[in-house]
């Protein structure tokens, strides 16, 4: 009797739901700008793409734009198109900013000119020291959807916060690491039978990590900040053998802080009723001739300090398991068998 009642109730509820007809074809296309300009040349790039309807399964990149940055001192830096929407400085090592100067991004895409607000580069705050502590966190490697609980290192930093001004910080990371895989354990995907490979076991990889980690000095103004956690690195893969980690500390504007803080909150939300309501993410880019056009993204200008550290697996006081990858290590994206200089 109870089952019959539940079935009737379910049919009744389903019958009361009106279908929602969403016309995704009317969704407008907007320019999306990801741009960084610092005092370190190799960190500087612009990436241009377009927002796409949810029904479109691929990214649409802007490949034919004219991209350049100007300063309040009359300097100009042109950027050339590479691939996947990325534009890099044509001036090579000369394309970097100077703290105290103001910079503006210009993008000519088709017959439209997009510009940023002028942004002043702030002085970089030096990193005093880098420390590590063992921790366990949920983590998903690039290309994986499911997160899993993994042991690893929390990366902790020390720095001195100046007392005479408000400071806003963001961190990015570059990691160069070595992996050893098991090509002799390769299983053919179609036959399911062992198909050992002769090569390769040892490979070297490099990753850029942009994690949207930001902080202000509301509670630390003028203080000596110690052991601030800025990154988690799983022992698996990243600390398989050896890792050279570079931490970049960006001194950003308050507008950039608010932009990245909202993105960080939305990225880390868990989808529960206790999550903060979504906030509008406002960028600093606009159509120079039509300010009503929505442009997504931000031109981030920052003074950057950096510090490098090398981590060896043999120095980790923790039972680090073997990185299991039963295949040629060159299959890993960006892998090479060429040993880095100074490795």
C-alpha distance (Angstrom), angle and dihedral (degrees) to the residues before:
residue distance angle dihedral
X1 . . .
X2 3.80 . .
X3 3.84 91.4 .
X4 3.82 90.4 50.9
X5 3.81 90.9 50.0
X6 3.81 92.6 49.5
X7 3.80 91.2 48.4
X8 3.81 92.4 51.5
X9 3.81 90.8 46.0
X10 3.83 91.0 50.8
X11 3.79 92.4 50.1
X12 3.79 89.6 48.9
X13 3.80 92.7 51.0
X14 3.79 94.0 46.5
X15 3.77 90.7 48.7
X16 3.80 90.8 55.1
X17 3.81 94.7 57.8
X18 3.79 113.8 98.6
X19 3.79 114.4 -146.2
X20 3.81 114.8 -112.6
X21 3.77 113.1 -134.6
X22 3.79 107.9 -155.7
X23 3.78 115.9 -174.0
X24 3.80 102.3 -151.9
X25 3.80 91.5 176.3
X26 3.82 89.8 75.5
X27 3.81 93.5 59.2
X28 3.80 108.6 119.8
X29 3.77 124.2 -122.3
X30 3.81 114.7 -121.9
X31 3.80 131.1 -172.5
X32 3.81 111.8 -111.0
X33 3.82 116.3 -154.5
X34 3.82 126.0 -165.0
X35 3.80 108.4 177.0
X36 3.80 135.2 162.9
X37 3.80 128.3 -177.8
X38 3.81 120.3 177.6
X39 3.81 142.5 152.2
X40 3.85 88.7 -93.5
X41 3.81 110.4 77.8
X42 3.81 99.3 -151.6
X43 3.82 92.1 58.1
X44 3.80 94.2 58.7
X45 3.79 121.7 101.7
X46 3.80 144.5 126.9
X47 3.80 123.8 -138.4
X48 3.80 120.9 -165.1
X49 3.78 127.7 -167.8
X50 3.79 139.8 142.9
X51 3.77 129.5 -114.0
X52 3.79 110.0 -112.5
X53 3.82 134.1 -156.0
X54 3.80 113.3 -95.7
X55 3.79 89.6 -111.2
X56 3.83 92.6 62.5
X57 3.84 109.7 90.0
X58 3.83 98.7 -162.7
X59 3.81 138.9 62.0
X60 3.79 120.7 -107.4
X61 3.80 112.9 -146.5
X62 3.80 129.1 -166.1
X63 3.80 103.7 -124.1
X64 3.82 103.6 168.0
X65 3.77 105.4 50.4
X66 3.79 126.4 128.5
X67 3.81 105.7 -127.9
X68 3.80 127.0 -173.9
X69 3.81 140.9 149.3
X70 3.80 124.8 -141.6
X71 3.80 130.8 -165.2
X72 3.79 134.1 -148.0
X73 3.83 86.4 -110.1
X74 3.82 93.2 62.6
X75 3.82 96.2 -101.5
X76 3.81 119.6 142.1
X77 3.81 129.3 -164.3
X78 3.80 121.2 -166.8
X79 3.80 123.9 -153.1
X80 3.81 127.3 -150.4
X81 3.80 127.7 -148.8
X82 3.80 117.1 -108.4
X83 3.82 113.3 165.6
X84 3.82 143.2 -58.8
X85 3.80 90.9 31.8
X86 3.83 95.0 -55.8
X87 3.81 121.7 139.4
X88 3.82 119.7 -170.5
X89 3.83 131.6 -168.6
X90 3.79 113.8 -86.3
X91 3.81 90.5 -154.5
X92 3.80 91.9 67.0
X93 3.79 113.4 -158.3
X94 3.83 92.4 5.8
X95 3.81 93.6 65.8
X96 3.79 101.4 91.5
X97 3.77 135.8 109.5
X98 3.79 134.3 -116.6
X99 3.82 121.5 -133.8
X100 3.79 111.2 -109.7
X101 3.80 94.9 32.8
X102 3.80 124.9 104.3
X103 3.81 124.1 -126.9
X104 3.81 135.7 -164.2
X105 3.80 127.7 -164.1
X106 3.82 118.7 -140.6
X107 3.81 124.4 -167.3
X108 3.79 124.2 -177.7
X109 3.81 107.3 -166.4
X110 3.78 114.2 173.6
X111 3.80 105.4 -43.2
X112 3.80 94.5 -27.3
X113 3.80 126.8 98.1
X114 3.78 116.4 -152.0
X115 3.79 122.2 -170.1
X116 3.77 137.8 -178.6
X117 3.75 126.6 -134.4
X118 3.83 110.5 -96.7
X119 3.83 107.9 -90.1
X120 3.81 125.0 -160.7
X121 3.81 116.6 -140.1
X122 3.80 111.7 -126.3
X123 3.79 127.2 -143.8
X124 3.80 113.9 -92.0
X125 3.80 120.1 -114.7
X126 3.83 111.0 -136.7
X127 3.81 121.9 -123.4
X128 3.80 109.0 -123.7
X129 3.82 99.3 -165.9
X130 3.80 145.2 -15.2
X131 3.81 122.8 -137.1
X132 3.79 136.1 177.9
X133 3.79 136.1 -144.6
X134 3.81 129.8 -176.6
X135 3.80 114.4 -110.6
X136 3.81 142.1 154.3
X137 3.80 120.8 -127.6
X138 3.79 138.8 161.4
X139 3.79 108.2 -98.9
X140 3.79 139.1 170.6
X141 3.81 120.0 -158.2
X142 3.80 118.7 -134.8
X143 3.81 110.1 -71.0
X144 3.80 94.2 20.8
X145 3.80 123.0 108.0
X146 3.78 100.2 -169.1
X147 3.79 118.3 76.4
X148 3.78 119.6 -145.4
X149 3.78 133.7 -168.7
X150 3.80 107.5 -100.8
X151 3.80 135.3 173.6
X152 3.78 117.2 -123.4
X153 3.77 148.2 123.9
X154 3.77 127.6 -59.8
X155 3.80 106.3 -145.5
X156 3.82 109.5 -138.0
X157 3.80 126.8 -170.5
X158 3.82 137.7 -163.8
X159 3.81 125.4 -150.0
X160 3.79 140.4 153.0
X161 3.80 116.0 -113.4
X162 3.84 113.8 -146.4
X163 3.79 114.8 -124.5
X164 3.80 99.3 -149.0
X165 3.83 99.1 71.9
X166 3.78 145.6 21.8
X167 3.79 111.3 -91.2
X168 3.79 129.6 -160.3
X169 3.79 122.2 -170.5
X170 3.78 138.2 -166.4
X171 3.80 128.2 -178.0
X172 3.78 132.9 -147.2
X173 3.77 129.4 175.7
X174 3.78 143.4 -150.8
X175 3.78 119.8 -160.4
X176 3.79 127.8 -171.1
X177 3.78 113.8 -171.4
X178 3.78 146.0 166.1
X179 3.80 125.9 -128.0
X180 3.79 133.3 -171.2
X181 3.80 117.9 -155.5
X182 3.82 137.4 -177.2
X183 3.85 109.6 -115.6
X184 3.82 89.6 164.7
X185 3.83 88.7 68.2
X186 3.81 94.8 55.3
X187 3.82 115.4 138.8
X188 3.81 118.7 -155.0
X189 3.83 107.7 -116.8
X190 3.82 95.0 -140.3
X191 3.79 103.0 39.3
X192 3.78 98.0 31.4
X193 3.79 88.1 -139.1
X194 3.83 128.2 126.6
X195 3.81 111.4 -88.7
X196 3.81 106.4 174.1
X197 3.81 117.5 -155.5
X198 3.79 125.2 -144.8
X199 3.81 95.1 -144.3
X200 2.93 147.3 84.5
X201 3.80 130.7 9.5
X202 3.81 105.7 150.3
X203 3.82 121.5 52.2
X204 3.80 138.2 162.2
X205 3.79 124.6 -140.2
X206 3.79 138.6 -178.1
X207 3.81 127.7 -154.5
X208 3.79 134.2 -175.8
X209 3.79 111.7 -146.6
X210 3.83 118.0 -157.2
X211 3.80 105.3 177.7
X212 3.84 102.0 163.8
X213 3.81 90.3 -121.8
X214 3.82 109.1 164.2
X215 3.80 137.8 166.5
X216 3.80 140.2 -179.3
X217 3.80 129.8 -153.2
X218 3.80 97.9 -119.7
X219 3.82 89.7 122.4
X220 3.81 99.1 24.4
X221 3.81 105.0 44.2
X222 3.80 109.4 150.9
X223 3.78 92.5 -2.3
X224 3.77 133.6 124.7
X225 3.83 101.1 -111.2
X226 3.79 113.4 -147.3
X227 3.82 133.3 -171.5
X228 3.80 97.7 -3.1
X229 3.82 108.2 175.1
X230 3.81 110.4 -130.6
X231 3.83 105.0 157.2
X232 3.80 143.4 20.4
X233 3.82 118.8 -147.7
X234 3.82 119.7 -171.8
X235 3.79 114.9 -135.5
X236 3.80 87.9 -134.2
X237 3.82 111.3 89.9
X238 3.84 98.3 -15.1
X239 3.80 95.3 59.1
X240 3.79 98.6 30.0
X241 3.81 93.0 120.4
X242 3.80 115.3 -25.0
X243 3.78 137.0 -8.9
X244 3.79 133.3 -168.3
X245 3.80 107.5 -159.1
X246 3.80 124.8 -168.0
X247 3.80 117.8 -165.8
X248 3.82 116.6 -159.0
X249 3.79 117.0 -161.2
X250 3.82 112.0 -158.7
X251 3.81 122.1 -158.9
X252 3.79 100.6 -149.9
X253 3.80 137.0 -179.1
X254 3.79 123.4 -98.9
X255 3.83 89.1 -109.9
X256 3.81 90.5 55.2
X257 3.80 90.2 46.6
X258 3.82 91.9 55.1
X259 3.81 91.5 45.4
X260 3.82 95.5 51.6
X261 3.82 93.4 38.0
X262 3.80 91.5 58.8
X263 3.81 91.1 45.9
X264 3.82 89.8 50.2
X265 3.81 91.8 50.5
X266 3.79 93.0 49.3
X267 3.80 92.7 45.9
X268 3.81 92.7 51.2
X269 3.81 97.4 42.6
X270 3.79 113.6 121.4
X271 3.80 98.9 -152.5
X272 3.81 96.2 -110.3
X273 3.81 129.6 132.2
X274 3.80 88.1 -105.5
X275 3.80 94.0 63.7
X276 3.82 115.3 107.3
X277 3.81 113.1 -104.8
X278 3.82 114.4 -95.3
X279 3.80 112.8 -88.2
X280 3.77 126.8 -149.8
X281 3.80 110.9 -99.7
X282 3.78 107.0 -140.6
X283 3.78 118.8 -164.5
X284 3.79 131.3 -165.4
X285 3.82 99.0 -121.3
X286 3.81 125.4 101.2
X287 3.78 143.7 167.9
X288 3.79 102.9 -99.3
X289 3.82 92.0 -142.7
X290 3.81 100.5 33.3
X291 3.79 114.4 35.8
X292 3.81 91.1 177.4
X293 3.82 89.9 70.5
X294 3.78 110.7 99.6
X295 3.80 114.0 -123.7
X296 3.80 117.2 -174.1
X297 3.79 123.6 -146.7
X298 3.77 142.9 33.6
X299 3.80 142.7 -94.1
X300 3.81 104.2 -137.3
X301 3.82 116.8 -162.0
X302 3.80 114.5 -176.2
X303 3.77 143.4 160.0
X304 3.80 108.0 -124.2
X305 3.79 135.3 -157.0
X306 3.79 122.1 -172.3
X307 3.77 140.8 -161.0
X308 3.82 129.7 -172.3
X309 3.78 130.0 -151.4
X310 3.82 133.7 176.5
X311 3.81 120.5 -139.3
X312 3.81 121.0 -162.0
X313 3.78 121.5 -163.5
X314 3.81 90.6 -136.1
X315 3.82 89.2 61.1
X316 3.82 94.6 55.1
X317 3.80 111.1 104.8
X318 3.81 93.6 -147.8
X319 3.82 135.1 82.9
X320 3.81 97.4 -98.3
X321 3.79 112.2 -165.1
X322 3.79 123.8 -135.8
X323 3.78 117.4 -90.4
X324 3.80 103.4 -114.5
X325 3.80 114.6 -150.8
X326 3.83 110.8 143.4
X327 3.79 97.0 -160.0
X328 3.79 144.6 69.8
X329 3.81 105.6 -59.7
X330 3.83 89.6 -136.1
X331 3.81 87.4 72.2
X332 3.81 87.9 73.1
X333 3.85 110.1 97.8
X334 3.81 111.3 -95.7
X335 3.80 94.6 4.3
X336 3.79 121.4 150.1
X337 3.80 134.2 178.6
X338 3.81 90.8 -143.8
X339 3.78 109.8 109.2
X340 3.84 111.9 -126.6
X341 3.78 118.0 -113.6
X342 3.78 110.0 -89.3
X343 3.79 93.5 12.4
